[in-house]
Amino acid sequence: MIRPVDRLRGVSVRQLIGKRPRSVAGQVFVLQVAVVVLLVLGTILALFLQTRHDADREARNRSVAVAEAFAHSPGLLAALQSPDPAAVLQPITEEARQRAGVDFIVVMNTDGIRYTHPLPERIGKRFVGTIEPSLRGEVLLESVDGPLGREVQAVVPVNGPDGTVEALVSAGLTVRNVTGAVNQQLPVILGAGAAGLALATAGTAMATRRLKRQTRGLGPVEMTRMYEHHDAVLHAVREGVVIVGGDGTLLLANDEARRLLGLGPGSEGRPVRGLPGLEPSTAELLASGKPATDEVLTAGDRLLVVNQRSTDGPSGPLGTVATIRDSTELQALTGRAEVARKRLQLLYDAGVGIGTTLDVVRTAEELAGVAVPTFADYVTVDLARPVLDGEEPNGSAGDMRRIAVSGIRDDHPLYERGRQFAFLPSTPQARGMGTGRAEVVPDLSRALGWRAQDPERTKAIVEYGIHSLITVPLQARGVVLGVANFWRSEKPGPFEDDDLSLAEELVARAAVSVDNARRYTREHALAVTLQRSLLPRVLPEHSAVEVAHRYLPAQSGVGGDWFDVIPLPGSRVALVVGDVVGHGLHAAATMGRLRTAVHNFSTLDLPPDELLGHLDDLVGRIDQDEMGPGGSPDGPAMTGATCLYAIYDPVSRQCAMARAGHPPPALVRPDGSVDFPDLPAGPPLGLGGMPFESEVLDIPEGARLVFYTDGLIEDRSRDIDVGIEMLRSALAHTDGTPEQMCRGVLQALLPARPKDDVALLIARTRALGPDRVAEWEVPSDPSAVAGMRAAAIAKLAEWELEEMAFGTELILSELLTNAIRYGIQPIRVRLLYDQGLTCEVADGSSTSPHLRYAATTDEGGRGLFLVAQLSERWGTRYTSDGKIIWAEQPLPGGTPGRGADEEALLRVFDTEVL
């Protein structure tokens, strides 16, 4: 007699059998299918290769035969010697081609020019193929890609009576047109393969049915093994399995089910509803036989998850199978995993959201914001005041400022942001500042040391509902920068030790960012201070131009942009703007070195191209000096600097410019039109090897010259051409003084926080009118000096400068006498009446005079000494056709210079003589 348990076990085994791998018959069927498919594919491949070989051979044989037959045909030579061979041979070759079954017959001359072709437009063009062997009398057979596709063609010579080659004949056909054997035989092969598959399928089905009848689906050995495996798995799994019969009798319960349900020995075979120790709800579910999915039941202090399904047989339901899992520990583990996940997520958010900028205040705000409300209900961050200035704090809690406050509500009684205060030594914040250790205050109402800080406010904090605190010092590189306070009000429980470790990890990450921001603030402040100390604070007033300027440091740090306005002799002015690649102290220091060098070179009164050449050599030498012993720089190199140098002359109203890798200036004409002069673009400073070129522009009076650095027009979000057009539009729509134009340009082009520093210099040009300039040509005759002195005195009287007649006569006499004696023609004298009186003597010689002290016995040598004493400044500048000696005197009523007191000069002169 078969017991119900055995019957259900048989059902379970049959279910397992249904999930077995493919049967032997099925495997044999798959092998047969694979063999048939391989045979079919092999047959098709062999047929394709054979057909391809036969087609190629057929094409070659037919091409050679047709070409030789046509080449030896009677009348061909006569047709070739006719006036129009193409007209005679084209219809003949087309008829022969169609009868011979080839794709083309081409007759050509010995140069390869076709007389015939199936495509008439190809007649008269060169033959596609090799003809040299056939010109030597050989028959050539080749495969080419011709106008009709891939072709096999034969080239045969046409011999004259004397054996010479008179012409060539080529015949050929495309391989695809030879035969279609594969297409004809492929259906037969596929049909045979399909028949083979059908026979294999039928044979496999018959074998499968016979095997099932003979073995009843399973062999004795396999059946025994399956039963053993079934029992081993059933009692070893960590999941309870219960099998209940259709009449509510417990048929099977494995070891895990007995443990979870508290079933004793002998429970099997008894009704489920009568089992002792089984919860009524659990017994009712197991006995009902209804399906259940993840239904939670209680069994003592355990939470059980039950899944139940019915087992159907041929004659109806046989019972139910239920699986039971213990979810008590899983639920606790899930809770702990959720807490850990939230903490990891908080640390991840802190790593991503804290330290996004190099700003101390912003970093503190990010720390306060990331912890609310995930970790704490309120967060405050207090930093020592020196930290805000980029300095290291002294470790004292007596000078603190609240930088950030974040909370779930805004009506809290905590100190507001910006509040300055001092922590008392009894507070946990002060202890943390001194020791660098975090503290937990579980109950603020009992923390007397904390309440002593501000009794009224701390009382309000406790009454508000804030009951627990964690204070963690912000510490980086051994320096305590401040404290972060985490306050709890919504959760009734206090902070615990696990919360303390999380707060320490959170603050440690933020402290590094705060310290980086502090150090950046310090370096930025130093760089800004250095930069502004190296830039001109007040530009000199000059009659030639009216200037306005701006310098804006970048958000990421101070760079090396600079500008300058340098007065030059002859009422001229030099306008300079430059840029050193990079940011920080090195860029600022490099900028100062270049600006000083430009000042020094400008005293030589060099043209712009020569000055940039000297500056380029200087940068190259500095880079070489900074190279270490191994050929690598000890620090950042200077290479990468750009510069634009311009000299404006208000007398001629011309501006000479040269640039070294710098953006071109903008010229705003008086009518409002904006141009960007096409100046020769020299290489950046320090590269060397290429000369610089100057360009001279005629500048109308009242025009504005706009000099700028690339930070004004370049941006990551736009192309430089777009920036140039934006600058053009801003200048065209901005009128007024240079100061107003500076404001308008910066508002139109720059964002609130520029990525690169910007230098802007706008100069409105003025002209020195003809009434302020006097110029004479002087003959090379010493007697002309007296006449020039008289003319100069008359001009001074016209300018109402009679007080300067004495000094001017002496200066003019000395300079003009030297020019006549030592110089060459042409000799010119020019007086300029501007902010001072400038006397210029020009000649064609390039020899420069030198100031020297004459001995008491010398009769000469005191002329330039006299000029130096009478004038405020004097010097020499070279021109393309000679040199100019100039001397500048201050006007009467201004600051007295060395040449303002003639009697004092005479006393000095007498002293030198005596």
C-alpha positions in Angstrom: 0.0 0.0 0.0 1.4 3.4 -1.0 1.3 6.0 1.7 0.2 9.5 1.0 3.6 10.7 1.9 5.2 8.4 -0.7 2.7 9.5 -3.2 3.5 13.2 -2.6 7.2 12.4 -2.7 6.6 10.8 -6.1 4.8 14.0 -7.2 7.8 16.0 -6.1 10.2 13.8 -7.9 8.2 14.0 -11.1 8.3 17.8 -10.8 12.0 17.6 -10.4 12.2 15.3 -13.4 10.4 17.8 -15.5 13.2 20.3 -14.9 16.0 17.9 -15.9 18.4 18.7 -18.7 17.5 17.7 -22.3 17.0 13.9 -22.7 19.3 11.6 -24.6 16.8 11.5 -27.5 16.7 15.3 -27.5 20.5 15.4 -27.6 20.6 12.9 -30.5 18.1 15.0 -32.3 20.3 18.1 -31.8 23.3 16.2 -33.1 21.4 15.1 -36.2 20.2 18.6 -36.9 23.8 19.9 -36.6 25.2 17.2 -38.9 22.5 17.9 -41.6 23.1 21.7 -41.4 26.9 21.2 -41.7 26.4 18.9 -44.7 24.1 21.4 -46.4 26.5 24.3 -45.7 29.5 22.3 -46.9 27.7 21.3 -50.1 26.8 25.0 -50.8 30.3 26.1 -50.1 31.8 23.4 -52.4 29.3 24.3 -55.1 30.1 28.0 -54.8 33.9 27.4 -55.0 33.6 25.1 -57.9 31.2 27.4 -59.7 33.5 30.3 -59.1 36.5 28.4 -60.5 34.6 27.2 -63.5 33.2 30.7 -64.2 36.6 32.3 -64.0 38.1 29.7 -66.3 35.2 30.0 -68.7 35.5 33.8 -68.8 39.3 33.6 -69.5 38.9 31.0 -72.3 36.0 32.8 -74.0 37.8 36.2 -73.7 41.0 34.8 -75.4 39.1 33.0 -78.1 36.9 36.0 -79.0 39.8 38.4 -79.0 42.1 36.2 -81.1 39.3 35.5 -83.6 38.4 39.1 -84.0 42.1 40.1 -84.2 42.7 37.7 -87.1 39.5 38.4 -88.9 39.9 39.5 -92.5 39.3 43.2 -93.3 40.3 44.4 -89.8 43.5 46.0 -91.0 41.6 47.7 -93.9 39.0 49.1 -91.4 41.8 50.4 -89.2 43.4 52.2 -92.1 40.1 53.9 -93.1 39.5 57.6 -92.4 37.1 56.8 -89.5 37.9 53.4 -88.0 35.4 53.8 -85.1 32.4 54.3 -87.5 33.4 51.2 -89.4 34.3 48.9 -86.5 31.7 49.9 -83.9 28.7 48.1 -85.5 30.8 45.1 -86.4 32.2 44.6 -82.9 28.7 45.0 -81.3 27.3 42.3 -83.6 30.3 40.0 -82.9 30.0 40.7 -79.1 26.4 39.6 -79.0 27.0 36.5 -81.1 30.1 35.5 -79.0 28.3 36.1 -75.7 30.9 38.4 -74.3 30.3 41.8 -72.6 32.7 43.8 -74.7 35.0 43.8 -77.7 37.3 46.8 -77.8 39.5 47.7 -80.7 42.2 50.3 -79.9 45.3 51.8 -81.4 48.8 51.2 -80.0 48.3 54.1 -77.6 45.3 52.5 -76.0 42.7 54.8 -77.5 39.5 53.0 -78.0 37.8 52.7 -81.5 34.9 50.6 -80.2 33.1 50.0 -76.9 29.6 48.8 -75.8 29.2 52.2 -74.2 29.6 54.7 -77.0 30.6 57.5 -74.7 33.8 55.5 -73.8 35.0 55.6 -77.5 38.0 57.8 -77.9 39.1 57.3 -74.3 42.0 55.4 -73.0 41.6 51.6 -72.5 41.5 50.4 -68.8 44.1 47.7 -68.6 47.7 46.8 -69.4 48.7 46.9 -73.1 52.5 46.9 -72.9 52.9 43.0 -73.2 50.5 43.0 -76.2 52.5 45.7 -77.9 55.5 43.3 -77.8 53.3 40.6 -79.6 52.1 38.7 -76.5 48.6 37.7 -75.5 47.7 39.2 -72.1 45.0 37.9 -69.9 44.0 39.9 -66.8 41.2 40.8 -64.3 40.4 44.4 -63.8 37.6 46.7 -62.4 36.3 48.2 -65.6 33.3 50.4 -66.4 31.1 47.3 -66.4 32.3 45.9 -63.1 34.8 43.2 -62.3 35.9 41.9 -65.7 38.2 39.2 -67.2 39.7 40.5 -70.4 42.2 39.4 -73.0 44.4 41.8 -75.0 45.5 40.4 -78.4 47.8 42.2 -80.9 46.8 42.9 -84.5 49.8 42.2 -86.6 50.5 43.9 -90.0 51.9 42.1 -93.0 55.4 42.8 -91.8 54.7 41.4 -88.4 54.5 44.7 -86.6 51.7 45.4 -84.1 49.2 47.7 -85.9 46.4 47.7 -83.2 45.1 45.8 -80.2 41.8 43.9 -79.6 40.5 43.3 -76.2 37.5 41.0 -75.4 36.1 40.2 -72.0 33.1 39.7 -69.8 32.1 40.2 -66.3 32.4 37.1 -64.1 28.8 37.4 -62.7 27.4 36.9 -66.2 29.1 33.6 -66.9 26.9 31.2 -65.1 24.2 31.0 -62.3 24.8 27.4 -61.3 24.7 28.2 -57.6 21.2 29.7 -57.9 20.0 26.8 -60.0 21.3 24.1 -57.6 20.7 25.8 -54.3 16.9 24.9 -54.1 17.8 21.2 -54.6 20.4 21.3 -51.8 18.1 23.1 -49.4 15.2 20.7 -50.2 17.5 17.7 -49.5 18.5 19.3 -46.2 14.9 19.9 -45.2 14.0 16.3 -45.9 16.9 15.1 -43.8 15.8 17.3 -40.9 12.2 16.0 -41.2 13.5 12.4 -41.1 15.7 13.2 -38.1 12.7 14.7 -36.3 10.4 11.8 -37.0 13.0 9.3 -35.9 13.8 11.2 -32.7 10.0 11.4 -31.8 9.6 7.6 -32.3 12.7 6.9 -30.2 11.5 9.2 -27.4 8.1 7.5 -27.1 9.6 4.0 -27.0 12.1 5.0 -24.3 9.3 6.5 -22.1 7.3 3.3 -22.5 10.2 1.1 -21.6 11.6 3.0 -18.7 8.4 4.7 -17.4 10.2 7.9 -17.5 13.1 7.1 -15.1 15.5 4.3 -14.4 15.8 2.5 -11.0 19.2 3.8 -10.2 18.3 7.4 -11.1 15.1 7.1 -9.1 16.9 5.9 -6.0 19.5 8.7 -6.3 16.7 11.3 -6.8 15.0 10.1 -3.6 18.2 10.3 -1.6 18.9 13.8 -2.9 15.4 14.9 -2.2 15.6 13.8 1.5 19.0 15.4 2.0 18.0 18.7 0.5 14.6 18.8 2.3 16.1 18.4 5.8 19.3 20.5 5.2 17.8 23.7 3.9 17.4 26.7 6.3 13.8 27.1 5.3 10.9 25.2 6.7 9.0 22.9 4.4 5.5 21.6 5.4 3.4 19.3 3.3 -0.3 19.0 4.2 -2.7 16.5 2.7 -6.0 17.4 1.2 -7.7 16.3 4.5 -5.7 18.7 6.6 -3.2 16.0 7.9 0.4 16.9 8.3 2.3 14.7 5.9 5.8 16.1 6.1 7.7 18.7 8.1 11.5 19.1 7.8 13.8 19.9 10.6 13.7 23.7 10.1 9.8 23.6 10.1 9.8 21.7 13.4 12.1 24.3 14.9 10.2 27.3 13.7 6.7 26.0 14.5 7.7 24.2 17.8 6.4 20.8 16.6 7.3 17.8 18.7 8.0 14.2 17.6 5.2 12.3 16.1 3.5 15.3 14.6 3.4 13.8 11.1 0.2 12.0 10.4 -1.9 14.1 12.7 -4.4 16.9 11.8 -2.8 20.3 11.6 -5.5 22.0 13.7 -4.8 19.7 16.6 -1.1 20.0 16.8 0.0 21.3 20.3 2.0 24.5 20.4 1.0 25.6 16.9 -0.5 29.1 16.8 -4.2 29.1 15.7 -3.6 31.5 12.9 -0.8 29.4 11.5 -2.7 26.2 11.9 -5.7 27.7 10.1 -3.6 28.9 7.2 -1.9 25.5 6.7 -5.1 23.6 7.0 -7.1 25.8 4.7 -5.1 24.9 1.6 -5.5 28.5 0.1 -2.5 30.0 -1.7 -0.4 32.5 0.3 2.5 34.7 -0.8 4.8 36.2 1.9 2.1 36.2 4.5 3.5 37.2 7.9 2.5 35.2 11.0 3.6 35.1 14.6 4.9 32.1 16.4 5.9 33.1 19.9 8.5 35.8 19.6 9.2 35.1 16.0 7.9 36.6 12.8 7.4 34.0 10.1 6.9 34.6 6.4 4.8 31.8 4.8 4.4 30.9 1.1 1.8 28.2 0.3 0.8 26.4 -3.0 -1.4 23.5 -3.8 -0.1 20.2 -5.3 -2.5 18.9 -8.0 -2.6 15.2 -9.2 -4.5 13.4 -12.0 -7.6 13.0 -9.8 -7.6 16.5 -8.2 -5.8 18.4 -5.4 -3.4 16.2 -3.4 -2.7 18.8 -0.7 -0.5 21.9 -0.1 3.2 22.6 0.2 4.2 25.6 2.4 7.6 27.2 2.9 8.4 29.1 6.1 11.1 31.7 6.7 12.2 33.3 9.9 12.3 37.1 9.3 13.0 38.2 12.9 16.7 38.5 12.5 16.3 39.7 9.0 14.1 42.6 10.1 16.7 43.6 12.7 19.5 43.3 10.2 17.5 45.3 7.6 17.1 48.1 10.2 20.8 48.2 10.9 21.6 48.1 7.2 19.2 51.0 6.5 20.9 53.0 9.2 24.3 52.2 7.7 23.0 53.1 4.2 21.8 56.4 5.4 25.1 57.2 7.0 27.1 56.2 3.9 24.7 58.3 1.9 25.4 61.2 4.2 29.1 60.8 3.9 28.8 60.6 0.1 26.7 63.7 0.0 29.3 65.4 2.2 32.1 64.4 -0.1 30.3 65.7 -3.1 28.6 68.8 -1.6 31.3 70.1 0.7 34.3 72.0 -0.7 32.9 72.9 -4.1 34.5 76.3 -3.8 37.6 77.8 -2.2 35.6 80.0 0.0 35.6 79.6 3.8 32.1 80.9 4.4 30.6 78.9 1.6 32.3 75.7 2.8 31.0 76.2 6.3 27.5 76.7 4.9 27.8 73.5 2.9 28.7 71.5 6.0 25.7 72.9 7.9 23.4 72.2 5.0 24.4 68.6 4.2 23.7 67.4 7.8 20.2 68.8 8.1 17.8 67.0 8.5 19.5 63.6 7.8 21.7 63.7 10.9 20.8 66.6 13.0 17.9 69.0 13.3 20.1 72.1 13.6 23.8 72.6 12.7 25.9 75.7 13.5 29.5 76.3 12.5 31.7 78.7 14.4 35.2 79.7 13.2 38.0 81.7 14.7 38.2 85.2 13.2 41.7 84.8 11.9 40.5 81.9 9.7 38.3 84.3 7.8 41.3 86.4 6.9 43.3 83.4 5.8 45.5 83.3 8.9 46.1 80.4 11.3 44.2 80.8 14.6 45.9 80.8 18.0 43.8 78.0 19.3 41.8 80.3 21.6 38.0 80.2 21.8 37.8 83.8 22.9 37.3 85.3 19.4 34.7 83.3 17.4 32.2 84.2 14.8 29.2 82.1 13.8 29.6 81.5 10.1 26.8 79.1 9.2 23.4 78.2 10.7 21.0 75.6 9.2 18.0 73.9 10.7 14.5 72.5 10.1 13.0 75.7 11.3 13.9 79.4 11.3 12.5 80.5 14.6 15.2 78.8 16.7 16.9 80.7 19.6 20.5 79.7 18.6 23.0 82.5 17.9 22.3 84.1 14.5 24.8 84.0 11.7 27.5 86.7 11.9 27.4 86.8 15.7 30.8 87.4 17.4 31.3 85.8 20.8 33.7 83.9 23.1 33.2 80.4 24.5 33.6 80.1 28.2 36.2 77.6 29.4 33.4 75.5 30.9 31.6 74.9 27.6 32.3 71.7 25.5 33.1 73.9 22.6 36.0 75.6 24.4 37.3 72.2 25.7 37.2 70.9 22.1 39.1 73.9 20.8 41.8 73.2 23.5 42.0 69.4 23.2 40.9 68.8 19.6 38.4 66.1 20.8 34.7 65.9 20.1 32.1 65.7 22.9 28.5 64.5 23.2 26.2 66.3 25.6 23.2 63.9 26.0 21.1 66.2 28.1 21.5 69.9 27.6 19.2 70.7 30.5 21.7 69.2 33.0 24.9 70.5 31.3 25.7 73.3 33.8 29.0 74.3 32.1 27.2 74.8 28.8 24.4 76.7 30.4 26.9 79.1 31.9 27.7 80.5 28.5 24.5 82.6 28.2 22.0 81.6 30.9 19.0 83.3 29.3 19.7 82.0 25.7 20.6 78.5 26.8 17.3 78.4 28.8 15.4 79.4 25.7 17.2 76.7 23.7 16.2 74.0 26.2 12.6 75.3 26.3 12.5 75.3 22.5 13.0 71.6 22.6 16.7 71.2 21.7 17.9 68.6 24.1 21.1 67.0 22.8 24.4 68.2 21.3 27.5 67.0 19.6 30.3 69.5 19.3 33.3 68.6 17.0 36.3 70.8 16.5 37.3 71.5 12.9 40.9 70.4 12.8 43.2 70.2 9.9 47.0 69.7 9.9 47.0 69.8 13.7 45.4 73.3 13.8 41.9 73.8 15.2 40.0 76.2 13.0 36.6 76.2 14.8 33.8 74.0 16.0 30.8 72.4 14.4 27.7 71.9 16.6 25.0 69.3 15.8 21.7 69.9 17.8 18.8 67.4 18.1 15.2 68.4 18.9 12.8 66.2 17.0 14.1 62.8 18.0 13.4 62.1 21.7 16.6 60.1 22.2 20.0 61.7 22.7 23.0 61.4 20.5 25.0 58.2 20.9 28.5 57.1 20.4 27.8 55.9 16.9 26.5 59.4 16.1 29.7 60.9 17.5 31.9 58.8 15.1 29.7 59.8 12.2 29.9 63.5 13.2 33.7 63.3 13.5 34.0 61.7 10.0 31.7 64.4 8.6 33.6 67.3 10.2 37.0 65.8 9.3 36.1 65.9 5.6 34.8 69.5 5.9 37.8 70.7 7.9 40.2 69.8 5.1 38.1 71.9 2.7 37.9 74.8 5.2 41.6 74.7 5.6 42.2 74.6 1.9 39.8 77.6 1.5 41.6 79.4 4.3 45.0 78.9 2.7 43.7 79.9 -0.6 42.2 83.1 0.9 45.6 83.9 2.4 47.4 83.3 -0.9 44.7 85.2 -2.8 45.0 88.1 -0.4 48.8 88.1 -0.7 48.6 87.9 -4.5 46.0 90.7 -4.7 48.2 92.9 -2.4 51.3 92.1 -4.5 49.4 92.7 -7.7 47.9 96.0 -6.7 51.3 97.2 -5.3 52.9 96.4 -8.6 50.2 98.0 -10.7 50.1 101.8 -11.1 47.9 103.2 -8.4 47.5 106.6 -10.0 48.3 107.1 -13.7 50.1 110.3 -14.5 48.1 113.1 -16.1 49.2 113.7 -19.6 48.1 116.3 -22.2 48.3 113.7 -25.0 45.6 111.4 -23.7 42.8 111.1 -21.2 42.9 107.6 -19.7 40.7 105.4 -17.6 41.6 101.9 -16.4 40.3 98.8 -14.7 41.9 95.7 -13.2 39.6 92.9 -12.0 41.2 89.8 -10.4 39.8 86.4 -11.4 37.6 84.3 -9.2 40.2 81.6 -9.1 43.1 83.9 -8.2 45.1 86.9 -9.2 46.9 86.6 -12.5 49.6 88.5 -14.3 47.6 91.2 -16.3 49.0 94.7 -16.1 48.8 98.1 -17.8 50.7 101.3 -17.8 50.9 104.9 -19.1 54.5 106.2 -19.5 55.2 109.8 -20.4 57.8 110.1 -23.1 59.8 113.2 -24.3 58.3 115.4 -27.0 54.8 115.3 -25.4 54.4 111.7 -26.4 53.0 108.9 -24.3 53.5 105.1 -24.2 50.5 102.9 -23.6 51.2 99.4 -22.4 49.1 96.3 -21.6 50.3 92.8 -20.9 49.4 89.4 -19.6 51.4 86.7 -17.9 49.9 83.2 -18.2 48.9 81.7 -14.9 47.6 82.8 -11.5 49.0 83.3 -8.1 52.1 84.9 -6.6 54.5 83.8 -9.3 52.3 85.4 -12.0 52.0 88.6 -10.0 55.8 88.8 -9.4 56.5 88.1 -13.0 54.2 90.8 -14.0 56.1 93.3 -11.7 59.4 92.3 -13.3 58.0 92.8 -16.8 56.4 96.1 -16.0 59.7 97.4 -14.4 61.6 96.2 -17.5 59.2 98.1 -19.8 59.7 101.2 -17.7 63.5 100.9 -18.0 63.4 100.2 -21.7 61.1 103.1 -22.3 63.7 105.5 -21.0 65.8 104.5 -24.0 63.0 105.9 -26.2 63.0 102.8 -28.4 60.4 102.1 -31.1 57.7 99.6 -30.1 59.2 96.7 -32.1 62.7 97.2 -30.7 61.4 97.5 -27.1 59.5 94.2 -27.5 62.7 92.6 -28.9 64.7 93.7 -25.8 61.8 92.5 -23.6 61.7 89.1 -25.4 65.5 88.7 -24.8 65.1 89.6 -21.2 62.3 87.0 -20.7 64.5 84.3 -22.4 67.4 85.1 -20.1 65.3 85.0 -17.0 63.9 81.6 -18.1 67.4 80.3 -18.6 68.5 81.6 -15.2 65.6 79.8 -13.6 66.5 76.4 -15.1 67.9 74.0 -12.6 71.1 71.9 -13.0 69.2 69.1 -14.7 67.7 71.4 -17.3 64.3 71.6 -15.6 63.0 74.8 -14.1 63.3 75.2 -10.3 59.9 77.0 -10.4 57.3 78.1 -12.8 58.8 79.6 -15.9 57.9 83.0 -17.3 57.3 81.9 -20.8 53.8 82.7 -21.9 53.7 86.4 -21.3 52.1 88.7 -23.9 52.5 92.5 -24.4 51.2 95.3 -26.5 53.3 98.5 -26.6 52.1 101.7 -28.3 53.5 105.2 -28.6 51.1 108.1 -29.4 52.5 111.4 -30.7 50.0 114.3 -30.2 51.9 116.5 -32.6 51.7 114.2 -35.6 48.6 112.4 -34.2 50.2 109.1 -35.1 50.4 106.0 -33.0 53.1 103.3 -33.5 52.1 99.9 -32.1 53.6 96.4 -31.9 52.3 93.3 -30.1 53.8 90.1 -28.8 51.1 87.5 -28.9 48.5 90.0 -27.5 45.0 90.6 -28.8 44.8 93.6 -31.1 43.5 96.9 -29.7 40.2 98.5 -30.6 40.0 102.0 -32.2 36.8 103.9 -31.6 36.7 106.8 -34.0 34.9 110.1 -33.2 31.9 109.1 -35.3 31.4 106.0 -33.2 32.7 103.4 -35.6 34.8 100.7 -34.1 37.8 99.1 -35.8 40.3 96.4 -34.8 43.6 97.4 -36.5 45.3 94.4 -38.2 48.6 94.7 -36.4 51.4 92.1 -37.1 51.0 89.3 -34.6 54.4 88.6 -33.0 55.1 85.5 -30.9 54.6 85.6 -27.1 57.5 86.8 -25.1 60.3 84.4 -24.3 60.0 82.2 -27.5 62.6 84.1 -29.4 63.7 83.6 -33.0 61.2 85.9 -34.7 61.3 89.7 -35.0 58.5 92.0 -34.1 57.0 94.5 -36.4 55.5 97.9 -35.8 52.5 99.5 -37.4 51.9 103.2 -37.6 48.3 104.4 -37.5 46.8 107.9 -38.0 44.6 108.6 -35.0 42.1 111.5 -35.2 41.8 113.8 -32.3 39.1 112.5 -29.9 39.4 108.9 -30.8 39.5 106.2 -28.1 42.2 103.6 -28.0 41.0 100.5 -26.1 43.7 98.1 -24.8 42.6 94.9 -23.0 43.7 91.4 -22.0 42.2 88.2 -23.2 40.2 87.7 -20.0 37.8 90.4 -21.3 36.8 88.6 -24.5 37.6 84.9 -23.9 35.3 82.6 -21.9 34.6 78.8 -21.8 31.1 79.4 -22.9 31.9 81.4 -26.0 34.4 81.6 -28.8 37.0 84.4 -29.0 35.4 85.8 -32.2 32.1 86.1 -30.3 33.9 88.0 -27.6 35.4 90.4 -30.2 32.0 91.1 -31.6 30.5 91.7 -28.2 33.3 94.1 -27.4 32.7 95.9 -30.8 29.0 96.2 -29.9 29.7 97.4 -26.4 32.1 100.1 -27.6 29.7 101.2 -30.4 26.9 101.7 -27.9 28.9 103.3 -25.2 29.8 107.0 -25.4 31.2 109.6 -23.0 34.4 109.7 -21.1 36.9 106.9 -20.9 35.7 106.2 -17.3 32.1 105.7 -18.5 33.3 103.5 -21.4 35.2 101.3 -18.9 32.0 100.8 -16.8 29.9 100.1 -19.9 32.4 97.5 -21.4 32.8 95.6 -18.2 29.0 95.4 -17.6 28.4 94.2 -21.1 31.1 91.5 -21.3 32.0 90.2 -17.9 30.1 87.8 -15.6 29.7 88.4 -11.9 32.6 86.1 -11.1 35.1 86.1 -14.0 37.2 83.1 -14.6 40.3 85.1 -15.6 41.7 88.4 -14.5 41.0 91.4 -16.7 43.0 94.6 -17.4 41.3 97.3 -19.4 42.9 100.7 -20.5 40.9 103.2 -22.5 42.7 106.4 -23.8 41.0 109.3 -25.5 43.5 111.1 -27.8 44.3 114.8 -27.8 46.3 116.8 -30.2 49.0 119.4 -29.7 47.9 122.2 -32.1 50.2 124.0 -34.5 50.0 127.1 -32.3 51.9 125.1 -29.6 54.7 123.9 -32.0 57.5 125.8 -33.6 59.9 124.2 -36.0 62.9 125.5 -38.1 65.4 124.1 -40.5 68.9 125.2 -39.7 71.8 125.5 -42.1 75.2 123.9 -41.2 76.7 127.3 -40.4 77.8 128.5 -36.9 76.5 131.9 -37.7 73.0 130.5 -37.9 72.9 130.0 -34.1 72.4 133.7 -33.3 69.4 133.8 -35.7 67.9 130.7 -34.2 68.2 132.2 -30.7 66.4 135.3 -31.9 63.6 133.3 -33.5 63.2 131.2 -30.3 63.0 134.3 -28.1 60.4 135.8 -30.4 58.3 132.5 -30.2 58.6 132.6 -26.4 57.4 136.1 -26.3 54.4 135.0 -28.5 53.7 132.3 -25.9 54.1 134.8 -23.1 57.1 132.8 -21.7 59.6 135.6 -21.6 60.8 134.4 -18.1 62.2 131.2 -19.8 64.2 133.1 -22.4 67.5 133.0 -20.5 67.6 129.2 -20.0 66.2 128.5 -23.4 68.9 130.6 -25.1 71.6 128.7 -23.3 70.1 125.3 -24.0 69.4 126.1 -27.6 72.9 127.6 -28.2 74.7 124.5 -26.7 72.6 121.9 -28.5 72.6 123.6 -31.8 76.3 124.4 -31.7 77.1 120.7 -31.0 74.8 119.7 -33.9 76.5 122.0 -36.4 79.9 121.1 -35.2 79.6 117.4 -34.9 76.4 116.4 -36.7 75.3 116.2 -40.3 72.4 117.6 -42.2 69.5 117.9 -42.0 69.5 119.9 -38.8 66.1 120.9 -37.3 65.0 122.8 -34.2 61.6 122.3 -32.6 60.0 123.9 -29.6 57.0 122.3 -27.9 54.8 124.3 -25.6 52.8 121.7 -23.5 52.9 121.0 -19.8 56.5 122.1 -20.1 58.7 123.7 -22.7 60.7 121.2 -24.7 63.6 122.1 -26.9 64.6 119.5 -29.5 67.6 119.6 -31.9 67.7 116.9 -34.6 70.5 116.0 -36.9 71.4 113.2 -39.2 74.2 111.7 -37.0 73.7 108.7 -34.8 76.5 109.7 -32.4 75.2 110.5 -28.9 76.8 113.1 -26.7 77.8 112.2 -23.1 77.7 114.4 -20.0 81.1 114.8 -18.3 82.8 117.0 -15.7 85.5 119.3 -17.2 88.7 120.0 -15.3 89.6 123.5 -14.1 92.1 123.8 -16.9 89.8 122.6 -19.7 88.4 125.3 -22.0 85.3 123.2 -23.0 83.3 120.2 -22.0 80.7 122.1 -19.9 78.0 122.4 -22.5 75.9 119.4 -21.6 76.5 120.0 -17.9 75.0 123.4 -18.5 72.0 121.9 -20.3 71.5 119.4 -17.5 71.5 122.2 -14.9 69.1 124.4 -16.8 66.5 121.7 -17.7 64.4 119.4 -15.7 65.1 116.4 -17.9 67.2 115.9 -21.0 68.1 113.0 -23.2 68.6 111.5 -26.7 66.4 109.5 -28.9 67.2 107.9 -32.2 65.1 108.1 -35.3 65.3 106.4 -38.7 67.3 109.3 -40.1 69.5 110.3 -37.1 68.9 111.4 -33.5 67.2 114.1 -31.5 68.7 115.8 -28.4 65.9 117.2 -26.2 65.7 119.2 -23.0 62.6 119.9 -21.0 62.0 122.9 -18.8 59.2 123.4 -16.3 56.8 126.3 -17.0 56.9 129.4 -14.8 54.6 129.2 -11.7 54.9 125.4 -11.5 57.1 123.3 -9.2 60.6 124.9 -9.5 63.1 122.6 -11.2 66.8 122.7 -11.5 66.7 125.2 -14.3 64.3 127.6 -12.7 66.9 129.8 -10.9 69.5 131.1 -13.3 71.5 132.9 -10.6 71.8 129.6 -8.6 72.9 128.0 -11.8 75.6 130.6 -12.4 76.8 130.1 -8.8 77.1 126.4 -9.4 78.9 127.1 -12.7 81.3 129.5 -11.1 82.0 126.9 -8.4 82.8 124.3 -11.1 85.0 126.7 -13.0 86.9 127.9 -9.9 
